[in-house]
Structures are given as structure tokens and as C-alpha cells.
């Protein structure tokens, strides 16, 4: 968990904050009953209520209690706490993130030479990837395992 936890806010409260965010609490107020929240958190109603109180005291949520529950919104500070948690998980799961693909190089159709020779394309290759590509087209026929592994590429941050 991140270093920046306020007094009384620990893993359990962050799990509660996450649940509120998943219910669109980042977009504004959501109607919450302690019993329904407790069920989703696999906790008692009293525990869910205490967690909400701690989150409110730490200014991570704003609450308005009404007769049939409460309206709860995740504050900017609450969103930052979730972003820090997210960053921690990214460091855990994306460290040394590599995908190794194997296949056979085959010739392309030739249109790659045209695009890569355009000044804008070449400039972006140099600035974003740090090298000047070959002015031609090669294709790679991936082996079966690499075809499956290629799907992991979508979980990486794109180069922009």
C-alpha cells in the first residue's frame, strides 16, 4: 500500500474506496446502504459504516446521510489515493514486462517502404523508438504459442 495513508485508513478502507469508485463514485454521488456495501465487502454492516466514517474523516469521500442510506462521492484526494494504489500494482505486474515472440521472417508486399520513407514517419521512429528503421517491408509468421502471447501486448502502455 502507498505511504500516503491518512490516520485510520488502511487496506480495508482502500478496498471500500475502490468499491465506491467501481460503483461510479468518481463521477459524483452514488447511493449506498451500509448493508449492501457490507455484503460486497464481505464484512458486517457496522464494519462498512466504520470504514465509510474513516474515509470521510480522511477527506477521501464526502457523504450525505439520508433516511434510506447515504450519498457518497469519492473526493479528489480519494481518487489520488486510488491512483497511487494503481501505480503500485503496475510496478508489481509490469516490471520487466516483456513479450517474446517467435516466428519466421517472410517478405512483405513492399508498401512499407513508402510509409517509412515519409519524413513524419521516420521522425517518429527516431524520436519515439530511438532508431532509423529499414526502408522495406518484412512480415513475421508467428508460431502458435507466440500468436497466443501476442495478446499480452494490449496490456502495455502504447508508445505515443
C-alpha positions as CSV (number, residue, x, y, z in Angstrom):
1,X,0.0,0.0,0.0
2,X,1.1,3.5,-0.6
3,X,2.9,5.5,2.1
4,X,0.3,8.3,2.0
5,X,-2.4,6.7,4.0
6,X,-4.1,9.0,6.4
7,X,-4.8,8.1,10.1
8,X,-7.1,5.2,10.2
9,X,-7.0,4.5,6.5
10,X,-5.5,1.1,5.7
11,X,-6.0,-1.7,3.2
12,X,-9.7,-2.3,4.3
13,X,-10.6,1.3,3.7
14,X,-8.9,1.4,0.4
15,X,-10.9,-1.7,-0.6
16,X,-14.0,0.2,0.4
17,X,-12.9,3.3,-1.6
18,X,-12.2,1.0,-4.6
19,X,-15.7,-0.5,-4.3
20,X,-17.2,3.0,-4.3
21,X,-15.2,4.0,-7.3
22,X,-16.3,0.9,-9.2
23,X,-19.9,2.0,-8.5
24,X,-19.2,5.3,-10.3
25,X,-18.2,7.2,-7.1
26,X,-15.6,9.0,-9.1
27,X,-18.2,10.5,-11.3
28,X,-20.3,12.0,-8.5
29,X,-22.5,10.9,-5.7
30,X,-23.7,7.3,-5.6
31,X,-26.5,5.9,-3.3
32,X,-25.1,3.5,-0.8
33,X,-26.6,1.5,2.0
34,X,-24.2,0.1,4.6
35,X,-25.8,-3.3,4.4
36,X,-25.3,-3.6,0.6
37,X,-21.8,-2.3,0.9
38,X,-21.0,-4.7,3.7
39,X,-22.2,-7.6,1.6
40,X,-20.0,-6.6,-1.3
41,X,-17.0,-6.2,1.1
42,X,-17.8,-9.4,2.9
43,X,-17.9,-7.5,6.2
44,X,-20.5,-6.6,8.8
45,X,-22.8,-3.6,8.4
46,X,-21.0,-1.9,11.4
47,X,-17.6,-2.5,9.8
48,X,-18.8,-1.0,6.5
49,X,-20.1,2.0,8.4
50,X,-16.8,2.5,10.3
51,X,-14.8,2.3,7.1
52,X,-17.0,5.0,5.5
53,X,-16.5,7.2,8.6
54,X,-12.7,6.8,8.4
55,X,-12.7,7.6,4.7
56,X,-14.8,10.7,5.3
57,X,-12.6,11.8,8.2
58,X,-9.6,11.4,5.9
59,X,-11.4,13.5,3.3
60,X,-11.3,10.7,0.8
61,X,-15.0,10.6,0.4
62,X,-17.9,13.1,1.0
63,X,-21.1,11.7,2.5
64,X,-24.7,12.9,2.9
65,X,-26.7,10.6,5.1
66,X,-30.4,10.3,4.2
67,X,-33.2,8.3,5.7
68,X,-32.7,5.3,3.4
69,X,-29.0,5.2,3.1
70,X,-26.4,7.8,2.1
71,X,-25.0,9.5,-0.9
72,X,-21.2,9.1,-1.2
73,X,-18.7,10.6,-3.6
74,X,-15.0,9.9,-3.9
75,X,-13.1,13.2,-3.5
76,X,-10.1,14.3,-5.5
77,X,-7.9,13.1,-2.6
78,X,-9.7,9.7,-2.7
79,X,-9.0,9.5,-6.4
80,X,-5.3,10.3,-5.9
81,X,-5.2,7.5,-3.2
82,X,-6.6,5.0,-5.7
83,X,-4.2,6.3,-8.4
84,X,-1.3,5.6,-6.0
85,X,-2.6,2.1,-5.4
86,X,-2.9,1.6,-9.1
87,X,0.7,2.8,-9.7
88,X,1.9,0.3,-7.0
89,X,0.1,-2.6,-8.8
90,X,1.5,-1.5,-12.1
91,X,5.0,-1.7,-10.6
92,X,4.3,-5.2,-9.3
93,X,2.8,-6.6,-12.5
94,X,4.6,-4.6,-15.2
95,X,8.1,-4.8,-14.0
96,X,10.4,-6.3,-16.6
97,X,7.3,-6.5,-18.8
98,X,8.4,-8.2,-21.9
99,X,6.7,-10.4,-24.5
100,X,8.9,-12.7,-26.5
101,X,7.5,-13.7,-29.9
102,X,9.0,-16.3,-32.3
103,X,8.3,-16.9,-35.9
104,X,9.7,-16.9,-39.4
105,X,10.5,-13.7,-41.3
106,X,8.8,-13.6,-44.7
107,X,8.8,-10.9,-47.4
108,X,6.2,-8.2,-47.4
109,X,4.3,-6.6,-50.1
110,X,6.5,-3.5,-50.4
111,X,4.1,-0.8,-49.2
112,X,6.1,-0.3,-46.0
113,X,9.0,1.3,-47.9
114,X,6.6,4.1,-49.0
115,X,5.3,4.9,-45.5
116,X,8.6,4.6,-43.7
117,X,10.3,6.9,-46.2
118,X,7.8,9.7,-45.3
119,X,9.5,12.4,-43.2
120,X,6.8,12.3,-40.5
121,X,7.0,8.5,-40.0
122,X,10.8,8.5,-40.0
123,X,11.0,11.3,-37.5
124,X,8.6,9.5,-35.1
125,X,10.6,6.3,-35.4
126,X,13.7,8.2,-34.4
127,X,12.2,10.2,-31.6
128,X,9.9,7.5,-30.0
129,X,11.8,4.3,-30.7
130,X,15.3,5.7,-31.0
131,X,16.3,4.1,-34.3
132,X,16.0,4.5,-38.0
133,X,14.1,1.6,-39.5
134,X,14.9,-0.4,-42.6
135,X,13.1,1.1,-45.7
136,X,11.3,-2.0,-46.6
137,X,8.6,-4.5,-45.5
138,X,9.1,-7.7,-43.8
139,X,6.4,-9.8,-42.2
140,X,6.7,-12.3,-39.4
141,X,4.6,-15.5,-39.4
142,X,4.3,-16.2,-35.6
143,X,4.3,-19.7,-34.2
144,X,1.2,-20.8,-32.4
145,X,2.5,-20.0,-28.9
146,X,3.5,-16.5,-30.0
147,X,0.1,-15.9,-31.5
148,X,-1.4,-16.5,-28.1
149,X,1.3,-14.5,-26.3
150,X,0.8,-11.5,-28.7
151,X,-2.5,-10.7,-26.8
152,X,-0.4,-9.6,-23.8
153,X,0.8,-6.6,-25.8
154,X,-2.6,-4.9,-25.3
155,X,-1.9,-4.6,-21.6
156,X,1.2,-2.4,-22.2
157,X,1.2,1.3,-22.4
158,X,1.3,2.5,-26.0
159,X,4.3,4.5,-27.3
160,X,3.0,7.9,-28.1
